Amino acid sequence: MACPRDSIALPRRSFLASLPAGVGLAGLAMAEQQAGSTLAPRFPHFRPRAKRFVHLFMNGGPSQVDTFDPKPVLDKLHGQQPPGSLRTERKTAGIMRSPFRFKRYGQSGLEVSELFHLTASMHADKLCVVRSMVAEVPNHEPSLMLMNTGDGRLPRPSMGSWLVQGLGCEAQNLPAFVVLCPSGLPVVGVQNWRSAFLPGSTQGVHLDTAQADPAKLLENLRHPSVQPGGLKKQYDLLAALNRSHQQGHHPASPAAAALEARARSFDMAYRMQSEALQTLDLKDEPESVKKKYGTGTQGRQLMLTRRLLERGVRVVQVWSGGGQPWDNHDGLEGQHRSLAQAWDQPIAAFLDDLQQRGLLEDTLVLWSGEFGRTPVAELPGLSGRDHNHYGFSVWMAGGGARGGYAHGATDEFGFRAVEKPVPVHDLHATMLHLLGFNHEKLTFRHAGRDFRLTDVHGEVVRELLA
């Protein structure tokens, strides 16, 4: 199934400037559709195991040897200079042991660090841990782009955009692809969830989840001066003017199609102002649920994620925050512990909530960074780790992923994937398979060639499938 190409795209700047209701980028991302082209749900290539996707993005690069890839040899060699086989990009202060204890959890006996003991104690048998991930370079920008778009160098659509283009959306009054990121944008910003040459309606809509007030999560979601009743009058007048103007164009003309797309964008913008505020307002969540998720930003983000999924949103990407919070070149013990404590309880609650509500079975959850970290410390002391793209860990849960399973292996130091390495393209191909797509056939015609998320690479890793 090739994705249809939109022949008319509404200019973003023109739309944003002309939108009196003022929902800003959210309305923009939902707007660019030609007449007859909608985000209605679509059938994938074959029956999917998952129909929703959640990406928990630990940007900055969490350390695999401190989270999901135990390496006891590091304890024995702590402080010693590494062997020649462990050649890193920069000089090091020596091999650095993990300051965190690992333990076996669940019937599967999956080994997980104490940093995620709540998640592991409740859900070890649901986690599909890939310990042999491989990226291309040890730099944040290209590795972020590779994990999110399948290409570390050129402008490409994000995986979320590909999924929306292929699956459509069940939500009528909400964006199909929502990005929850507090305290500013991550490295390379909105390029992480861009639509590139796919229709703008597939692009992620960013919500600043550092804001607790639902009206402030999205800029201009609530009109600053017009009351809801007045907004309805504005919308009705605008709709009448559009209908009148449309009568002057032949129904099959490009101008009529563009006007129809504009009218639909205003309709979506108006409907979102009501639906989005209700969805983003957590006041109706029971206190027991709020306590379960915790009081921090991460708990609020994952409660919002569950609410968005329940209302038909197709893709939600949840970020650790702006910048690179897991990029701990020094002070790793304290920083990784603090970050994990902020995430462990909400993740455990989120997976449990999805399971209790019958959503986990057909929701694919991915936990990842853009790469991992070295088993050796940076100069001058034994307190932090450098970037490492040669081998790192991610995990999936739900949506047909094989639970209680650790796939592949890095060497004895946790530096390089040596058993069943999984390039990012293979991970993407596997996730697309779980969502019902042959990754080689989910294509879009642009600039004279067919593009896909996995470019000319990628194989489905069958061992990761339940």
VOSERO-255744 format. One line per field, with one value per residue (C-alpha): residue number from 1; x, y, z. Coordinates in nm, 4 decimals, always signed. Layout:
seq c(NUM|...)
u c(X|...)
v c(Y|...)
w c(Z|...)
//
This chain:
seq c(1|2|3|4|5|6|7|8|9|10|11|12|13|14|15|16|17|18|19|20|21|22|23|24|25|26|27|28|29|30|31|32|33|34|35|36|37|38|39|40|41|42|43|44|45|46|47|48|49|50|51|52|53|54|55|56|57|58|59|60|61|62|63|64|65|66|67|68|69|70|71|72|73|74|75|76|77|78|79|80|81|82|83|84|85|86|87|88|89|90|91|92|93|94|95|96|97|98|99|100|101|102|103|104|105|106|107|108|109|110|111|112|113|114|115|116|117|118|119|120|121|122|123|124|125|126|127|128|129|130|131|132|133|134|135|136|137|138|139|140|141|142|143|144|145|146|147|148|149|150|151|152|153|154|155|156|157|158|159|160|161|162|163|164|165|166|167|168|169|170|171|172|173|174|175|176|177|178|179|180|181|182|183|184|185|186|187|188|189|190|191|192|193|194|195|196|197|198|199|200|201|202|203|204|205|206|207|208|209|210|211|212|213|214|215|216|217|218|219|220|221|222|223|224|225|226|227|228|229|230|231|232|233|234|235|236|237|238|239|240|241|242|243|244|245|246|247|248|249|250|251|252|253|254|255|256|257|258|259|260|261|262|263|264|265|266|267|268|269|270|271|272|273|274|275|276|277|278|279|280|281|282|283|284|285|286|287|288|289|290|291|292|293|294|295|296|297|298|299|300|301|302|303|304|305|306|307|308|309|310|311|312|313|314|315|316|317|318|319|320|321|322|323|324|325|326|327|328|329|330|331|332|333|334|335|336|337|338|339|340|341|342|343|344|345|346|347|348|349|350|351|352|353|354|355|356|357|358|359|360|361|362|363|364|365|366|367|368|369|370|371|372|373|374|375|376|377|378|379|380|381|382|383|384|385|386|387|388|389|390|391|392|393|394|395|396|397|398|399|400|401|402|403|404|405|406|407|408|409|410|411|412|413|414|415|416|417|418|419|420|421|422|423|424|425|426|427|428|429|430|431|432|433|434|435|436|437|438|439|440|441|442|443|444|445|446|447|448|449|450|451|452|453|454|455|456|457|458|459|460|461|462|463|464|465|466)
u c(+0.0000|+0.1520|+0.0480|-0.1580|+0.0094|-0.1775|-0.1952|-0.2864|-0.1135|-0.2393|+0.0497|+0.1222|+0.2043|-0.1081|-0.3263|-0.1797|-0.2132|-0.5731|-0.7044|-0.9262|-1.0135|-0.6429|-0.5454|-0.2077|+0.0090|-0.2446|-0.4977|-0.2184|-0.1044|-0.4581|-0.5352|-0.3467|-0.5877|-0.7300|-1.0966|-1.1799|-0.8639|-0.9184|-0.7453|-1.0200|-0.8984|-0.7424|-0.6612|-0.2891|-0.1371|-0.2386|-0.4069|-0.2005|-0.1119|-0.1044|-0.3095|-0.1523|+0.2079|+0.3684|+0.7352|+0.8908|+1.1975|+1.4801|+1.6730|+2.0413|+2.1300|+2.0665|+2.3426|+2.2656|+2.5105|+2.3266|+1.9712|+1.8983|+2.2347|+2.4203|+2.7963|+2.9542|+3.3032|+3.2993|+3.3073|+3.6262|+3.8024|+3.6843|+3.9471|+4.1681|+4.2548|+4.0419|+4.1814|+4.2454|+3.9144|+3.7350|+3.8458|+3.6326|+3.6172|+3.8095|+4.0614|+3.9101|+3.9709|+3.9337|+3.6637|+3.3729|+3.1516|+2.7807|+2.6825|+2.3468|+2.2523|+2.0840|+1.8226|+1.6169|+1.2443|+0.9332|+0.8956|+1.1256|+1.4104|+1.4788|+1.7718|+1.7022|+1.8809|+1.7417|+1.6820|+1.3652|+1.2714|+0.9005|+0.8609|+1.0524|+0.8768|+0.5343|+0.6041|+0.9267|+0.7326|+0.5840|+0.9166|+1.0962|+1.4473|+1.6789|+2.0343|+2.2057|+2.0838|+2.3224|+2.3144|+2.5440|+2.7389|+2.8047|+2.6444|+2.3064|+2.1646|+2.2047|+2.1205|+1.7996|+1.7072|+1.7900|+1.5765|+1.2855|+1.2930|+1.5145|+1.7764|+2.0460|+2.1269|+1.8405|+1.4910|+1.2608|+0.9162|+0.9058|+0.7817|+0.4723|+0.3949|+0.4379|+0.1959|-0.0656|-0.0322|-0.0759|-0.3358|-0.5286|-0.6777|-0.9751|-0.9924|-1.2266|-1.1487|-0.7859|-0.4548|-0.3530|+0.0052|+0.0763|+0.4183|+0.4493|+0.7735|+0.8240|+1.0609|+1.1495|+1.2289|+1.4821|+1.7908|+1.6953|+1.3489|+1.0427|+1.2499|+1.2041|+0.8313|+0.8172|+0.6071|+0.8642|+0.7168|+0.4159|+0.0969|+0.1142|-0.1820|+0.0510|+0.2972|+0.3233|+0.1556|+0.3790|+0.2372|+0.4562|+0.3774|+0.5733|+0.2452|-0.0140|-0.2903|-0.4520|-0.5191|-0.1441|-0.0259|-0.0895|-0.0438|-0.3690|-0.5863|-0.8216|-0.9108|-0.7849|-1.0931|-1.3784|-1.6088|-1.7185|-2.0589|-1.8978|-1.6501|-1.9384|-2.0849|-1.7471|-1.7189|-2.0749|-2.0162|-1.6881|-1.8501|-2.1300|-1.8800|-1.6797|-1.9907|-2.0843|-1.7364|-1.7239|-2.0314|-1.8239|-1.5812|-1.6230|-1.6353|-1.3454|-1.1163|-0.7956|-0.9363|-1.2452|-1.0275|-0.8051|-1.1069|-1.2544|-0.9268|-0.9267|-1.2873|-1.2069|-0.9096|-1.1287|-1.3807|-1.1120|-0.9657|-1.3046|-1.3852|-1.0413|-1.0900|-1.3588|-1.2346|-0.8678|-0.9395|-1.1540|-0.8905|-0.5971|-0.7701|-0.6806|-0.9174|-1.1625|-0.8969|-0.9572|-0.7117|-0.6169|-0.5068|-0.3090|-0.1342|-0.0553|+0.1185|+0.2895|+0.2829|+0.5656|+0.5681|+0.6312|+0.3212|+0.1138|+0.2556|+0.1671|-0.1827|-0.2327|-0.0957|-0.3481|-0.6322|-0.5217|-0.5069|-0.8536|-0.9867|-0.8424|-0.5079|-0.2861|+0.0683|+0.2006|+0.5671|+0.6650|+0.9981|+1.2155|+1.2345|+1.4038|+1.7762|+1.9553|+1.8669|+2.0223|+2.3502|+2.5469|+2.9153|+2.9801|+2.7771|+2.6036|+2.5116|+2.3110|+2.1633|+2.0610|+1.9102|+1.7108|+1.5844|+1.4916|+1.3078|+1.1020|+1.0108|+0.9946|+0.6679|+0.4793|+0.5911|+0.4862|+0.1501|+0.1021|+0.1610|-0.0633|-0.3349|-0.3224|-0.3502|-0.6434|-0.8303|-0.7667|-0.5403|-0.1977|-0.2760|-0.3040|-0.0785|+0.2909|+0.5136|+0.8795|+1.1320|+1.4550|+1.7167|+1.9070|+2.2087|+2.3760|+2.6871|+3.0382|+3.1409|+3.4449|+3.4491|+3.5399|+3.8392|+3.9327|+3.7404|+3.5233|+3.1885|+3.0346|+3.0126|+3.0538|+2.8226|+2.8131|+2.6395|+2.8053|+2.5676|+2.2787|+1.9412|+1.5775|+1.2592|+0.9108|+0.5928|+0.2411|+0.1183|+0.2469|+0.6023|+0.7525|+0.7409|+0.9958|+1.2649|+1.6154|+1.7382|+2.0992|+2.4024|+2.6875|+3.0429|+3.1509|+3.1983|+2.8628|+3.0370|+2.9643|+2.6728|+2.8233|+2.5206|+2.2180|+2.2842|+1.9709|+2.0225|+1.7639|+1.6167|+1.5454|+1.3746|+1.1566|+1.0740|+0.9740|+0.7535|+0.5853|+0.5199|+0.3467|+0.1354|+0.0273|+0.2716|+0.5207|+0.7896|+0.8964|+0.5480|+0.4597|+0.5872|+0.5248|+0.6109|+0.8216|+1.0761|+1.0527|+1.1079|+0.9288|+1.0414|+0.9876|+1.0799|+1.3460|+1.4929|+1.6606|+1.7350|+1.5557|+1.4509|+1.1800|+1.3378|+1.1015|+1.2373|+1.0948|+0.7405|+0.5139)
v c(+0.0000|+0.3254|+0.6388|+0.8750|+1.2013|+1.5203|+1.7491|+2.0620|+2.1823|+2.4816|+2.7254|+2.7016|+3.0647|+3.1795|+2.9466|+3.0442|+3.4144|+3.3808|+3.1666|+3.3928|+3.1180|+3.0938|+2.7354|+2.7922|+2.4977|+2.2345|+2.3529|+2.3904|+2.0327|+1.9085|+2.1434|+2.0554|+1.8191|+1.8380|+1.7830|+1.4156|+1.3454|+1.2868|+1.1249|+0.8666|+0.5249|+0.3132|-0.0554|-0.1447|-0.4161|-0.6985|-0.7516|-0.5585|-0.6598|-0.2917|+0.0045|+0.2753|+0.3710|+0.5370|+0.6351|+0.7116|+0.9058|+0.9309|+1.1912|+1.2323|+0.8640|+0.6546|+0.4140|+0.0541|-0.0871|+0.1036|+0.0153|-0.2993|-0.4611|-0.5920|-0.6305|-0.7715|-0.7655|-0.3871|-0.4340|-0.6381|-0.3978|-0.0675|+0.2030|-0.0006|+0.1093|-0.0640|-0.3196|-0.2308|-0.3832|-0.1130|+0.1794|+0.4882|+0.8246|+1.0046|+0.9172|+0.7793|+0.7724|+0.3942|+0.1327|+0.2441|-0.0005|+0.0560|+0.2154|+0.0364|-0.3185|-0.5521|-0.8093|-1.0745|-1.0021|-1.1946|-1.5518|-1.4722|-1.3734|-1.0613|-0.8681|-0.4994|-0.2306|-0.0975|+0.2286|+0.0749|-0.1658|-0.0693|-0.1131|-0.4400|-0.5807|-0.5179|-0.5714|-0.7666|-1.0385|-0.7795|-0.6197|-0.7088|-0.5744|-0.5349|-0.5300|-0.5175|-0.1936|-0.0185|+0.3427|+0.5076|+0.7871|+0.9026|+1.2453|+1.3563|+1.5344|+1.2608|+0.9875|+1.1635|+1.1981|+0.8336|+0.7054|+0.9339|+0.9573|+0.6758|+0.9140|+1.0998|+1.3552|+1.4477|+1.5861|+1.2873|+1.2271|+1.0985|+0.7506|+0.9046|+1.0828|+0.7616|+0.5835|+0.8570|+0.8614|+0.4838|+0.4294|+0.7551|+0.8511|+0.7479|+1.0862|+1.3327|+1.6425|+1.5854|+1.5649|+1.2194|+1.2609|+1.4382|+1.5160|+1.5775|+1.7565|+1.9838|+2.2737|+2.3614|+2.1624|+1.8778|+1.8919|+1.9698|+2.0647|+1.9923|+1.8016|+1.5056|+1.4874|+1.6590|+1.5441|+1.6635|+1.5796|+1.3938|+1.6010|+1.8529|+1.6821|+1.3965|+1.6150|+1.5908|+1.8599|+1.9693|+2.0272|+2.1874|+1.9547|+2.1643|+2.3587|+2.2143|+2.4436|+2.2568|+2.5849|+2.6602|+2.3247|+2.4441|+2.8026|+2.9836|+2.6844|+2.9178|+3.2493|+3.5334|+3.7529|+3.5719|+3.3612|+3.0169|+3.1490|+3.4291|+3.1868|+2.9784|+3.2868|+3.3648|+3.0127|+3.0077|+3.3375|+3.2153|+2.8897|+3.0831|+3.3096|+3.0075|+2.8387|+3.1553|+3.1939|+2.8288|+2.8697|+3.0860|+2.8016|+2.4889|+2.1913|+2.0179|+2.3211|+2.3531|+2.6692|+2.4798|+2.2029|+2.4540|+2.6336|+2.3049|+2.2223|+2.5657|+2.5229|+2.1838|+2.3308|+2.5935|+2.3273|+2.1134|+2.4139|+2.5068|+2.1537|+2.1110|+2.4083|+2.2168|+1.8585|+1.9295|+2.1263|+1.8437|+1.5837|+1.7764|+1.8670|+1.6054|+1.7346|+1.4510|+1.1830|+1.0031|+1.0861|+0.7179|+0.7297|+1.0513|+0.8972|+0.5883|+0.7939|+1.0314|+1.4077|+1.4962|+1.6094|+1.2554|+1.1229|+1.4022|+1.3287|+0.9615|+1.0270|+1.2604|+0.9920|+0.7371|+0.9886|+1.0741|+0.7058|+0.6475|+0.9254|+0.7806|+0.9586|+0.7315|+0.8264|+0.9873|+1.0647|+1.1450|+1.3179|+1.3395|+1.7135|+1.9772|+1.9500|+1.6243|+1.5222|+1.1719|+1.3030|+1.2478|+1.2958|+1.3436|+1.2968|+1.0015|+0.8223|+1.1123|+1.2272|+0.8847|+0.8018|+1.1242|+1.0808|+0.7167|+0.7927|+1.0496|+0.7960|+0.4563|+0.4991|+0.6687|+0.4042|+0.1224|+0.2929|+0.3626|+0.0039|-0.1203|+0.1289|+0.0272|-0.3378|-0.2843|-0.0847|-0.3386|-0.1064|-0.2653|-0.5583|-0.3316|-0.0449|-0.0731|+0.1076|+0.1808|+0.3051|+0.4354|+0.7039|+0.7905|+0.5794|+0.4464|+0.5257|+0.3868|+0.1407|+0.3605|+0.6956|+1.0307|+1.2256|+1.3261|+1.1086|+0.7973|+0.9757|+0.9897|+0.8171|+0.9302|+0.8599|+0.5075|+0.4072|+0.0660|-0.1076|+0.0045|-0.1056|-0.0266|-0.2069|-0.2585|-0.3678|-0.4550|-0.4560|-0.8032|-0.7589|-1.0676|-1.0175|-1.1333|-1.1542|-1.0110|-1.0084|-1.0039|-0.9089|-0.6646|-0.7756|-0.8457|-0.4726|-0.3626|-0.1618|-0.3219|-0.5361|-0.8785|-1.1086|-1.0460|-0.6740|-0.4705|-0.1556|+0.1180|+0.0359|-0.3193|-0.1852|+0.0380|-0.2497|-0.4657|-0.1987|-0.1300|-0.5034|-0.5062|-0.2137|-0.4020|-0.2786|-0.4301|-0.1658|-0.2032|-0.1167|+0.1753|+0.4311|+0.7872|+0.9282|+1.2425|+1.4096|+1.1307|+0.8344|+0.6279|+0.6958|+0.4851|+0.5029|+0.2331|+0.3807|+0.0856|-0.1049|-0.2926|-0.6462|-0.7582|-0.9181|-1.2124|-1.3070|-0.9835|-1.0882|-1.2664)
w c(+0.0000|-0.1111|+0.0733|-0.1441|-0.2331|-0.1481|-0.4517|-0.2553|+0.0590|+0.2527|+0.3176|+0.6883|+0.7478|+0.5648|+0.7630|+1.0978|+1.0226|+0.9089|+1.1941|+1.4070|+1.6514|+1.7340|+1.8035|+1.6419|+1.5509|+1.6555|+1.4027|+1.1506|+1.1870|+1.1366|+0.8510|+0.5386|+0.3692|+0.0211|-0.0585|-0.0172|+0.1834|+0.5541|+0.8470|+0.8814|+1.0030|+0.7288|+0.6996|+0.7012|+0.4837|+0.7164|+1.0495|+1.3053|+1.6592|+1.7600|+1.6455|+1.8638|+1.9318|+2.2343|+2.2352|+2.5734|+2.4627|+2.7170|+2.5197|+2.5836|+2.5868|+2.9008|+2.9958|+2.9044|+3.1598|+3.4343|+3.3290|+3.1240|+3.0365|+3.3446|+3.3117|+3.6317|+3.4791|+3.5187|+3.8986|+3.8735|+3.6382|+3.7859|+3.7429|+3.5117|+3.1604|+2.8989|+2.6543|+2.2914|+2.1852|+2.3832|+2.1717|+2.2309|+2.0553|+2.3308|+2.5988|+2.9161|+3.2885|+3.2922|+3.3179|+3.5349|+3.7235|+3.7552|+4.0867|+4.0639|+4.1570|+3.9094|+4.0038|+3.8289|+3.8030|+3.7103|+3.5936|+3.3035|+3.5358|+3.3303|+3.4783|+3.5359|+3.7354|+4.0619|+3.8759|+3.7300|+4.0055|+4.0102|+3.6360|+3.6466|+3.9546|+3.7992|+3.4305|+3.3686|+3.1913|+2.9536|+2.8546|+2.5339|+2.5935|+2.2957|+2.4321|+2.0940|+1.9372|+1.6978|+1.5750|+1.3209|+1.4913|+1.8508|+1.8074|+1.9382|+1.6344|+1.3719|+1.6216|+1.7253|+1.3591|+1.2902|+1.5778|+1.4932|+1.1146|+0.9886|+0.8473|+1.0361|+0.7697|+0.5353|+0.6058|+0.6413|+0.7948|+1.1510|+1.2329|+1.3910|+1.0649|+0.8666|+1.0998|+1.0750|+0.6964|+0.6848|+0.9576|+0.9759|+1.3108|+1.5227|+1.6966|+1.5294|+1.7335|+1.8312|+1.6446|+1.5276|+1.6552|+1.9851|+2.1336|+2.5083|+2.5905|+2.8927|+2.9449|+2.5901|+2.2791|+2.2566|+2.0374|+1.6728|+1.7968|+1.5859|+1.3311|+1.5646|+1.4848|+1.1472|+0.8524|+0.5925|+0.2500|+0.3957|+0.4394|+0.7223|+0.8883|+0.9853|+1.1778|+1.5548|+1.7665|+2.0553|+2.4034|+2.6692|+2.9583|+3.2040|+3.2234|+3.4620|+3.3323|+3.0397|+2.8570|+2.8582|+2.7261|+2.3733|+2.2617|+2.1749|+2.2642|+2.4483|+2.2822|+2.5058|+2.4683|+2.2946|+2.5081|+2.3814|+2.2688|+2.0718|+1.9205|+1.7885|+1.6229|+1.4647|+1.3323|+1.1934|+1.0124|+0.8691|+0.7524|+0.5804|+0.4030|+0.2885|+0.1499|-0.0357|-0.1778|-0.2808|-0.5001|-0.7324|-0.8159|-1.0220|-0.7794|-0.9555|-0.9706|-0.7636|-0.6057|-0.4838|-0.3412|-0.1619|-0.0194|+0.0984|+0.2756|+0.4393|+0.5536|+0.7037|+0.8872|+1.0522|+1.1446|+1.3080|+1.4883|+1.6322|+1.7459|+1.9035|+2.1340|+2.3184|+2.2940|+2.3676|+2.6852|+2.8198|+2.7351|+2.8782|+3.2050|+3.4677|+3.7357|+3.6759|+3.7339|+4.0669|+4.3420|+4.3603|+3.9952|+4.0450|+4.3444|+4.1410|+3.8712|+4.1127|+4.1377|+3.8984|+3.5385|+3.4145|+3.5897|+3.4389|+3.0951|+3.1116|+3.2463|+2.9502|+2.7193|+2.8401|+2.8020|+2.4479|+2.3525|+2.4949|+2.2728|+1.9541|+1.9161|+1.7073|+1.8173|+2.1354|+2.1908|+2.5498|+2.6115|+2.9200|+2.8647|+2.6575|+2.5970|+2.6823|+3.0395|+3.0169|+2.8697|+3.1898|+3.1094|+3.4802|+3.7963|+3.6341|+3.9553|+4.0933|+3.7642|+3.6346|+3.9748|+3.9816|+3.6267|+3.6769|+4.0016|+3.8134|+3.5416|+3.7147|+3.9038|+3.6165|+3.3652|+3.5981|+3.6552|+3.2854|+3.1749|+3.4547|+3.3598|+2.9942|+3.0886|+3.3250|+3.0622|+2.7863|+2.5886|+2.6301|+2.4042|+2.0995|+2.2076|+2.1252|+2.3778|+2.3040|+2.5636|+2.4130|+2.3873|+2.0710|+2.1744|+2.4894|+2.6882|+2.7197|+2.9939|+3.0507|+3.2262|+3.0829|+3.2047|+3.4636|+3.7138|+3.7328|+3.7436|+3.3940|+3.0580|+2.6982|+2.4018|+2.2613|+1.9387|+1.9046|+2.1454|+2.3646|+2.4990|+2.4283|+2.5266|+2.3904|+2.5645|+2.4523|+2.0946|+2.0097|+2.1427|+2.3069|+2.6817|+2.9377|+2.6716|+2.6326|+2.2739|+2.1628|+2.3648|+2.3853|+2.4625|+2.8209|+2.8823|+2.7361|+2.4657|+2.1296|+2.0059|+1.9283|+1.9300|+1.7070|+1.6469|+1.5672|+1.3578|+1.4014|+1.0589|+1.1796|+1.4895|+1.2715|+1.0355|+1.3330|+1.4879|+1.1529|+1.1221|+1.4612|+1.3415|+1.0315|+0.7662|+0.5311|+0.5752|+0.2114|+0.0880|+0.3151|+0.0652|-0.0485|-0.3885|-0.3646|-0.5933|-0.8458|-0.6166|-0.3536|+0.0024|+0.3144|+0.6817|+0.6472|+0.3252|+0.1476|+0.4686|+0.7427|+0.8289|+1.0688|+1.3786|+1.4212|+1.7627|+1.9053|+1.8130|+2.0607)
//
